[in-house]
Amino acid sequence: MKLRNLFKVAAGIFLAALAPIAQAQVAPLKAFSTGNQIGTTLASAIISANGIGIPRVQYISATADNATNKLIIYAPATGVLVTGAAAISQAVIPCVGTSFSANDIFVARHVATDVYQRLIVSASTATNVTATANLTTALAAGDLIYKETITGLIPVGSATKEVLANSGSCWNGTWGSPTLIDLTGAAACTLGTVSGIYEKP
């Protein structure tokens, strides 16, 4: 077979392999709104990283049952690449785990479907991170995990708290990374809505 024909065949195989991946990508978002997250001692919302610009939180509704309860807002570190498959029933995520320590909070991101999970580190090595709970969505090579650091607190107490910024923002996330928001509770807490827009600076 001539070199030119070999090149055409190789190019065709390459493009055919890319097609399902391209089709699986979720369209970028211009706004976000989480659903009703209900918990006992913790309720969490994760703002998608798949937005066109910086996520600007404009409205939060939270209900908790203790005077010390609060909203905790996190900032993500640079995403760490997942290097191999991790099944739904699996707690071990293949990746370079040297930047993680036991009890670190992190977010796992399934890039193709824009699905996220809040997890806690049980242990880490140079080749993996083990979570304290199993994955609820399978991860594949090319997905990402993000170590989270607390950057803000909003007291809620034993009440329903609404934070409204109208056309401004009460919190800005990081472009291209998921924003994690936790609500603590004593026996019951509900993070009703977290909504806002993505805005280019």
HUDAHU-V162084 format. One record per residue. OMEGA is omega in whole degrees, -180 to 180 (NA if undefined). Layout:
omega->OMEGA
omega->OMEGA
This chain:
omega->-179
omega->-178
omega->-179
omega->179
omega->176
omega->179
omega->180
omega->179
omega->-179
omega->179
omega->179
omega->178
omega->-180
omega->-180
omega->179
omega->179
omega->-180
omega->-174
omega->180
omega->179
omega->-180
omega->-179
omega->-176
omega->-177
omega->180
omega->-179
omega->179
omega->-176
omega->174
omega->179
omega->179
omega->174
omega->180
omega->177
omega->-178
omega->-179
omega->-175
omega->179
omega->175
omega->178
omega->-179
omega->169
omega->-174
omega->173
omega->178
omega->178
omega->-176
omega->174
omega->-172
omega->-178
omega->180
omega->179
omega->-180
omega->176
omega->180
omega->180
omega->-178
omega->-178
omega->174
omega->172
omega->-176
omega->177
omega->179
omega->-167
omega->-179
omega->-175
omega->-176
omega->-176
omega->-175
omega->168
omega->178
omega->-178
omega->-174
omega->171
omega->-178
omega->167
omega->176
omega->-178
omega->177
omega->-174
omega->172
omega->-172
omega->180
omega->-177
omega->174
omega->-174
omega->-179
omega->-177
omega->-172
omega->177
omega->-179
omega->-179
omega->179
omega->179
omega->173
omega->-172
omega->-173
omega->180
omega->-178
omega->176
omega->178
omega->179
omega->172
omega->173
omega->177
omega->179
omega->174
omega->-176
omega->173
omega->-169
omega->-173
omega->-177
omega->-180
omega->179
omega->-173
omega->174
omega->174
omega->-178
omega->177
omega->-179
omega->171
omega->179
omega->179
omega->177
omega->178
omega->-175
omega->179
omega->170
omega->177
omega->180
omega->178
omega->178
omega->179
omega->176
omega->174
omega->174
omega->180
omega->176
omega->179
omega->175
omega->-177
omega->172
omega->-173
omega->168
omega->-174
omega->172
omega->-175
omega->178
omega->-180
omega->178
omega->-180
omega->178
omega->174
omega->-180
omega->176
omega->-179
omega->178
omega->-173
omega->168
omega->-177
omega->174
omega->176
omega->-175
omega->-180
omega->-178
omega->-177
omega->177
omega->177
omega->175
omega->175
omega->176
omega->176
omega->-179
omega->-180
omega->175
omega->179
omega->180
omega->176
omega->180
omega->175
omega->177
omega->169
omega->179
omega->178
omega->176
omega->178
omega->-180
omega->176
omega->-179
omega->173
omega->-170
omega->-177
omega->167
omega->-175
omega->180
omega->-177
omega->169
omega->-176
omega->176
omega->-180
omega->NA
